[in-house]
């Protein structure tokens, strides 16, 4: 155990940060239920008694981590008119994920599936999905396809970021953000199929789904799309530009590209 008393006592604020970071690592490995306070103390390199000086117990620790990462996400999208449901939002999500990787995973992979703590993840995701629906409403007429697409796009983004945290090189974050446009664009094309527009033989032009009957009929269920110019290519280019700007300012990785 690291010495935290007597001649080398750690300031309280630093100790709290150390404990929260250690607890996030421990919880991310095993989840809330399977992680003990002894494991957290070992991970933090301090005694369990020292942890209890600042936190009542495991639940308070877990909620403090979720509050911290949730607050950072809200700070990052505060000035985003789309509240995270945008290319700017993808940059913000990755920035916070790089700052607090274990806490980010706790929020969206563990807490989101735990009834006691799901509200933390729901706060951010619900707002992003609702805004995403408003943005996509001009492209997708079918209400079921619209709701599905907004949810799928958000979840694909979060899972892609978690997977990138696990295997990706921070120096390549800019390329990753540009690549994110591809699966997100796919959800828009898939919405056409959900809305009842089967894909044309061979996938149709540019892989787009064809309208029922191949003509202009069936408009009530059609999921409208912008011309191909506004699809994955432009989205990828836009993501690349956003990522480049963020990287130059040290906003995504905290280092120069």
C-alpha positions as CSV (number, residue, x, y, z in Angstrom):
1,X,0.0,0.0,0.0
2,X,1.2,3.5,-0.8
3,X,1.8,5.7,2.3
4,X,-0.9,8.3,2.7
5,X,-0.4,9.3,6.3
6,X,2.3,10.8,8.5
7,X,5.2,12.4,6.7
8,X,3.7,11.8,3.2
9,X,0.0,12.5,3.6
10,X,-1.7,13.0,0.2
11,X,-4.0,16.1,-0.1
12,X,-7.6,15.2,0.0
13,X,-8.5,16.4,-3.5
14,X,-5.6,14.3,-5.0
15,X,-6.7,11.3,-2.9
16,X,-10.3,11.5,-4.1
17,X,-9.1,11.7,-7.8
18,X,-6.8,8.7,-7.2
19,X,-9.6,6.7,-5.6
20,X,-12.2,7.5,-8.3
21,X,-9.7,6.6,-11.1
22,X,-8.9,3.3,-9.4
23,X,-12.5,2.5,-8.7
24,X,-13.4,3.2,-12.4
25,X,-10.7,0.7,-13.5
26,X,-11.9,-1.9,-11.0
27,X,-15.6,-1.4,-11.9
28,X,-14.8,-1.5,-15.6
29,X,-13.1,-4.9,-15.3
30,X,-15.8,-6.6,-13.2
31,X,-18.9,-4.5,-13.0
32,X,-20.6,-3.0,-9.9
33,X,-21.8,-6.2,-8.2
34,X,-18.6,-8.2,-8.6
35,X,-16.2,-5.5,-7.4
36,X,-15.4,-5.2,-3.7
37,X,-14.1,-2.3,-1.7
38,X,-10.9,-4.4,-1.0
39,X,-10.3,-4.6,-4.7
40,X,-10.7,-0.9,-5.1
41,X,-8.4,-0.1,-2.2
42,X,-5.7,-2.4,-3.7
43,X,-6.2,-0.8,-7.1
44,X,-5.8,2.7,-5.5
45,X,-2.8,1.7,-3.5
46,X,-4.3,2.9,-0.2
47,X,-6.1,1.4,2.7
48,X,-9.8,0.8,2.7
49,X,-10.1,3.0,5.8
50,X,-8.8,5.9,3.7
51,X,-11.5,5.4,1.1
52,X,-14.2,5.4,3.8
53,X,-12.9,8.8,4.9
54,X,-14.2,10.3,1.6
55,X,-16.9,7.8,0.5
56,X,-19.6,6.1,2.5
57,X,-19.4,2.9,0.4
58,X,-19.2,1.3,-3.0
59,X,-22.5,2.7,-4.3
60,X,-21.4,6.3,-3.6
61,X,-18.1,5.7,-5.3
62,X,-19.9,4.2,-8.4
63,X,-22.3,7.1,-8.6
64,X,-19.5,9.7,-8.2
65,X,-17.8,8.2,-11.2
66,X,-21.0,8.2,-13.3
67,X,-21.7,11.8,-12.2
68,X,-18.2,12.9,-13.2
69,X,-18.3,11.5,-16.7
70,X,-21.9,12.6,-17.3
71,X,-21.0,16.1,-16.2
72,X,-18.0,16.2,-18.7
73,X,-20.2,15.0,-21.5
74,X,-22.8,17.7,-20.8
75,X,-20.0,20.3,-20.7
76,X,-18.7,19.2,-24.0
77,X,-22.1,19.4,-25.8
78,X,-23.4,22.5,-24.0
79,X,-22.7,24.7,-27.0
80,X,-23.6,22.1,-29.6
81,X,-27.1,22.9,-31.0
82,X,-27.5,19.2,-31.7
83,X,-26.6,18.2,-28.2
84,X,-24.2,15.5,-29.3
85,X,-26.2,14.2,-32.2
86,X,-23.8,15.6,-34.8
87,X,-20.2,15.4,-36.0
88,X,-19.3,17.9,-33.3
89,X,-20.9,15.5,-30.8
90,X,-18.8,12.6,-32.0
91,X,-15.7,14.7,-31.4
92,X,-16.9,15.5,-27.9
93,X,-17.7,11.9,-27.1
94,X,-14.3,10.8,-28.1
95,X,-12.6,13.6,-26.2
96,X,-14.4,12.6,-23.0
97,X,-13.7,8.9,-23.7
98,X,-10.0,9.6,-24.0
99,X,-10.0,11.7,-20.7
100,X,-11.9,9.1,-18.7
101,X,-11.9,5.8,-20.6
102,X,-12.9,3.5,-17.8
103,X,-15.7,5.9,-16.6
104,X,-16.9,6.2,-20.2
105,X,-17.2,2.4,-20.5
106,X,-18.9,2.2,-17.1
107,X,-21.5,4.7,-18.2
108,X,-22.5,3.3,-21.6
109,X,-21.6,-0.4,-21.2
110,X,-22.2,-1.3,-17.6
111,X,-24.5,1.3,-16.0
112,X,-26.8,1.4,-19.0
113,X,-27.6,-2.2,-18.4
114,X,-28.0,-1.9,-14.6
115,X,-31.5,-0.9,-13.5
116,X,-30.1,1.0,-10.4
117,X,-27.8,3.2,-12.5
118,X,-29.3,3.2,-16.0
119,X,-30.7,6.7,-15.6
120,X,-27.2,8.1,-15.8
121,X,-26.7,6.8,-19.3
122,X,-30.3,7.6,-20.3
123,X,-29.9,11.3,-19.4
124,X,-27.4,11.9,-22.1
125,X,-28.5,9.3,-24.7
126,X,-32.2,10.3,-24.6
127,X,-31.3,13.9,-25.4
128,X,-29.0,12.9,-28.2
129,X,-31.5,10.6,-29.7
130,X,-34.3,13.1,-29.5
131,X,-32.2,15.7,-31.2
132,X,-31.1,13.1,-33.8
133,X,-34.8,12.5,-34.6
134,X,-35.4,16.1,-35.2
135,X,-32.3,16.4,-37.5
136,X,-33.2,13.3,-39.5
137,X,-36.9,14.1,-39.8
138,X,-36.2,16.1,-43.0
139,X,-34.7,13.0,-44.5
140,X,-36.8,10.1,-43.2
141,X,-40.6,10.3,-43.3
142,X,-41.5,6.9,-41.9
143,X,-41.8,7.3,-38.1
144,X,-40.6,3.8,-37.1
145,X,-37.6,4.1,-39.4
146,X,-36.9,7.6,-38.0
147,X,-36.9,6.4,-34.4
148,X,-34.9,3.4,-35.2
149,X,-32.3,5.3,-37.2
150,X,-31.7,7.9,-34.4
151,X,-31.2,5.2,-31.8
152,X,-29.0,3.0,-34.0
153,X,-26.8,5.9,-35.1
154,X,-26.2,6.9,-31.4
155,X,-25.5,3.4,-30.2
156,X,-23.2,2.6,-33.2
157,X,-21.2,5.7,-32.3
158,X,-20.8,4.8,-28.7
159,X,-19.9,1.2,-29.3
160,X,-17.5,2.2,-32.0
161,X,-15.8,4.6,-29.6
162,X,-15.5,1.9,-26.9
163,X,-14.0,-0.5,-29.4
164,X,-11.6,2.2,-30.5
165,X,-10.6,2.8,-26.9
166,X,-9.8,-0.9,-26.6
167,X,-7.6,-1.3,-29.7
168,X,-7.1,2.1,-31.3
169,X,-4.0,4.4,-31.4
170,X,-4.8,7.9,-30.0
171,X,-2.5,9.3,-32.8
172,X,-5.1,8.0,-35.3
173,X,-8.2,9.5,-33.6
174,X,-8.7,11.8,-36.6
175,X,-8.9,8.9,-39.0
176,X,-11.2,7.1,-36.7
177,X,-13.6,10.1,-36.5
178,X,-13.7,10.2,-40.3
179,X,-14.4,6.5,-40.5
180,X,-17.3,6.8,-38.0
181,X,-19.3,8.5,-40.8
182,X,-19.5,5.2,-42.7
183,X,-21.6,3.2,-40.2
184,X,-23.6,6.2,-39.3
185,X,-24.4,6.8,-43.0
186,X,-25.3,3.1,-43.3
187,X,-28.1,3.6,-40.7
188,X,-29.6,6.2,-42.9
189,X,-29.6,3.9,-45.9
190,X,-30.9,1.0,-43.8
191,X,-33.8,3.3,-42.7
192,X,-35.1,3.2,-46.3
193,X,-35.4,-0.6,-46.1
194,X,-37.1,-0.4,-42.7
195,X,-39.5,2.0,-44.2
196,X,-40.4,-0.6,-46.9
197,X,-38.1,0.3,-49.7
198,X,-36.3,-3.0,-50.7
199,X,-32.8,-2.6,-52.1
200,X,-32.6,-2.7,-55.9
201,X,-30.9,-5.8,-57.5
202,X,-27.2,-5.4,-57.0
203,X,-27.7,-2.9,-54.2
204,X,-28.9,-0.1,-56.5
205,X,-26.9,3.0,-57.3
206,X,-24.4,3.7,-54.6
207,X,-26.0,0.9,-52.5
208,X,-29.1,3.0,-51.9
209,X,-32.4,1.3,-51.4
210,X,-35.0,1.6,-54.2
211,X,-38.5,3.0,-53.8
212,X,-41.3,0.4,-53.8
213,X,-42.1,-0.6,-57.4
214,X,-38.9,1.2,-58.5
215,X,-40.8,4.4,-59.3
216,X,-42.2,7.4,-57.4
217,X,-45.1,5.6,-55.9
218,X,-45.3,4.5,-52.3
219,X,-44.2,7.9,-51.1
220,X,-46.1,7.7,-47.8
221,X,-43.7,5.1,-46.4
222,X,-40.6,6.4,-48.2
223,X,-37.5,7.3,-46.1
224,X,-36.3,10.4,-48.0
225,X,-32.6,10.8,-48.6
226,X,-30.4,13.6,-49.7
227,X,-28.6,13.2,-53.0
228,X,-25.5,11.0,-52.9
229,X,-23.4,14.1,-52.6
230,X,-24.6,14.6,-49.1
231,X,-24.1,10.9,-48.0
232,X,-21.1,9.1,-46.5
233,X,-18.5,10.9,-48.5
234,X,-19.5,14.3,-47.3
235,X,-20.0,13.1,-43.8
236,X,-16.6,11.5,-43.7
237,X,-15.0,14.7,-45.1
238,X,-16.9,16.7,-42.5
239,X,-15.8,14.4,-39.7
240,X,-12.2,14.6,-40.9
241,X,-12.3,18.4,-40.9
242,X,-13.9,18.5,-37.4
243,X,-11.3,16.0,-36.1
244,X,-8.5,17.9,-37.7
245,X,-9.6,21.2,-36.0
246,X,-10.1,19.5,-32.7
247,X,-6.7,17.8,-32.9
248,X,-4.9,21.0,-33.8
249,X,-6.4,22.5,-30.6
250,X,-5.4,19.4,-28.6
251,X,-9.1,18.8,-28.0
252,X,-9.3,15.1,-28.8
253,X,-6.1,13.5,-27.8
254,X,-4.5,16.3,-25.9
255,X,-1.4,16.1,-28.1
256,X,-0.4,17.4,-31.5
257,X,-1.1,15.3,-34.6
